Amino acid sequence: MKVTIALIGSQEFCRQAESIMLPHTIRIDYYRYDRPSDAPYLLQTMKPCHAILFSGSLPYEASKQVLQTISIPAFYIQQNEHTIAVTLLYLASEKNMAIHDISIDIKERKHIEQILQDIDPFSSIQKPAIHELQSNSDLQAVVNFHIEHVTSGKSKMAVTSVHAVYDQLQAAGIPSFRMLDPASNILRALEHAVQQADFARSEATKVAVGVLQVHQPKKLPQDAIEKLANYLQAQWIEKEDSFFFYTTLGTIEFIFALKAFVQFCESLQPASTLSFGLGLTTVEASDNAISALQLCKQAVNKGVFMLDEHKNLHGPLPATKPSVAMKLDNPDLLTISEKTTLSPAVISKLTQFDEFRQSAPFTANDLAGYLAVSRRTAERTIKKLMEQQFIYTVGEEMTYSQGRPRALYKMKLTIY
């Protein structure tokens, strides 16, 4: 199965990445920005993927708040000694530029100092003018640093790690050069992202059991059990005053990122207490869920807790602030709603369904289970979306029982 990576970078970086020969197991969706501060907005347009890779630390740092609401792994390509050494070698061999004749902005000063130390252990080489980039660096201050050094004659060329800075220096007529991004560094970062995505997917399939212990049955909403099972995509059984839900860790992580589910959990209190357990088997996961119920009574902060297979208690959940529900007046939502005659609320649920399944093919039964509707209703929904080319058929699924094969579909919605 291919691993899809969302690559968020500058226009130039994405052009370079596109020229690299990738393994057939990797697919990249490119999201291009003009300035690193644009990265958080690109995340809001991102299609389902398995991992996110930023071209550098600045767009990653700018996106940290948004990343807290995204459950998939996210990384950035780290600037290292190899990157700087390749750039300095090119300038020396092709531009006849001495190290002390440049001004340079880099993430960590120690990298270039280590290179100079390796070249000359006695530190007799003149150092370049160095500006150390911070997570909240003002790009105009970086531009001004280079302009001041070049115009004053302290350096002959500005070398920058930030493409937006390079563009401004070029516009100002300042001799400048972009830090080279070796293809080997990009490939290593992509391979690391694939490894972490595979690990995250294997973690997501862990057995999880939820236990809802009911204290005040009359105060529990009548549809609470079915609604909880629908959120968890779970089979459930009743034992005395408790309900057991069998699901996976990935499902739990996904739904706790939804504001609607967090609000639903709050509505279950104080009539009931919800907890989760992980384990190698359903028996172990059930035991851990029951233990989590007991342990949460001793916790200072009340809420939903989870005991993992290593007996570590997590909670109260969610660990990070859930994402704000998609606004029903979103222009794109309204456009799809008008074309399909489906309500914006249904379209919003469909995008969540596609994100939850990471764009994997699905059947009408799968969609019916997620939306908590009949199969016939799900088929009518699919028909309306197919008529407007928002869903298309990708194959058929053979069943073990008698009857016709079930059609497999994929969504083509662009709202995430």
Secondary structure, 3 states (H helix, E strand, C coil): CCEEEEEEEEHHHHHHHHCCCCCCCEEEEEEEECCHHHHHHHHCCCCCCCEEEECCHHHHHHCHHHHCCCCCCEEECCCCHHHHHHHHHHHHHHCCCCHHHEEEEECCHHHHHHHHHHHCCCCCCCCCEEEECCCCCCHHHHHHHHHHHHHCCCCCEEEECCHHHHHHHHHCCCCEEECCCCHHHHHHHHHHHHHHHHHHHHHHCCEEEEEEEECCHHHCCCCHHHHHHHHHCCEEEEECCEEEEEEEHHHHHHHCCEHHHHHHHHHCCCCEEEEEEEECCHHHHHHHHHHHHHHHHHCCCCCEEEECCCCCEEEEECCCCCECCCCCCCHHHHHHHHHHCCCHHHHHHHHHHHHHCCCCCECHHHHHHHHCCCHHHHHHHHHHHHHCCCEEEEEEECCCCCCCCEEEEEECCCCC
